[in-house]
Amino acid sequence: MGVGTKKMANSIVASSERSLSGIKSWPERVKSFYNDVRTEMRKVTTPSRKDVQATTSVVLIAVFLFGLYFWVIDNVIGRGVDFLFRTFAK
């Protein structure tokens, strides 16, 4: 058996040992992840009804204002383009 073949065989054995240790440590990693999730979920708070209503009204007002703004800008640009086409069409 050549030197390259021995190195390849040792590499395959080491790789399989690492994958086996990864499989063996899987339950501990899952348990740790589950405990971390539970810890973080204990920190989560639900907003009050008053908070939800306040943020909803802010969002609705912002959407209306942005819609109005873009409608005005669209009309200004559209009328400008119409004016340019009529001017250069003559």
C-alpha positions in Angstrom: 0.0 0.0 0.0 1.4 3.4 -1.0 1.9 6.5 1.2 -1.0 8.3 -0.6 -3.3 5.4 -0.1 -2.5 5.3 3.7 -3.1 9.0 4.0 -6.4 8.7 2.2 -7.5 5.8 4.4 -6.5 7.7 7.6 -8.5 10.7 6.3 -11.6 8.6 5.7 -11.4 7.1 9.2 -10.9 10.5 10.8 -13.8 11.9 8.8 -16.1 9.0 9.7 -15.2 9.5 13.4 -16.0 13.2 13.2 -19.4 12.5 11.6 -20.1 9.8 14.3 -19.3 12.2 17.1 -21.5 14.8 15.4 -24.4 12.3 15.3 -23.8 11.4 19.0 -23.8 15.0 20.1 -27.0 15.8 18.2 -29.4 15.1 21.1 -27.4 17.4 23.4 -27.4 20.2 20.7 -31.2 19.8 20.3 -31.8 19.9 24.1 -29.6 23.0 24.3 -31.4 24.7 21.5 -34.8 23.9 23.0 -33.7 25.3 26.4 -32.5 28.5 24.7 -35.8 28.9 22.9 -37.7 28.4 26.2 -35.5 31.0 27.9 -36.1 33.6 25.1 -39.8 32.9 24.9 -40.1 33.8 28.6 -38.8 37.3 27.8 -41.5 37.9 25.2 -44.4 40.2 26.2 -47.7 40.7 24.5 -48.5 44.4 23.7 -51.6 45.8 25.3 -54.7 46.6 23.3 -54.0 50.3 23.6 -50.5 49.9 22.1 -51.8 47.9 19.2 -54.5 50.5 18.5 -52.0 53.3 18.6 -49.5 51.6 16.3 -52.3 50.6 13.9 -53.5 54.2 13.7 -50.0 55.4 13.0 -49.5 52.9 10.2 -52.9 53.8 8.6 -52.2 57.5 8.7 -48.7 57.0 7.3 -50.1 54.8 4.4 -52.7 57.4 3.6 -50.1 60.3 3.6 -47.7 58.4 1.4 -50.5 57.4 -1.0 -51.5 61.0 -1.2 -47.9 62.1 -1.8 -47.3 59.6 -4.6 -50.7 60.5 -6.2 -49.7 64.2 -6.3 -46.2 63.4 -7.6 -47.6 61.0 -10.3 -50.1 63.7 -11.5 -47.4 66.4 -11.6 -45.0 64.2 -13.6 -47.9 62.9 -15.9 -49.1 66.5 -16.7 -45.5 67.5 -17.3 -44.9 64.7 -19.8 -48.3 65.5 -21.5 -47.3 69.1 -21.8 -43.9 68.1 -23.3 -45.5 65.8 -25.8 -48.1 68.4 -26.9 -45.4 71.1 -27.1 -43.0 69.0 -29.3 -45.8 67.4 -31.3 -46.6 70.8 -33.0 
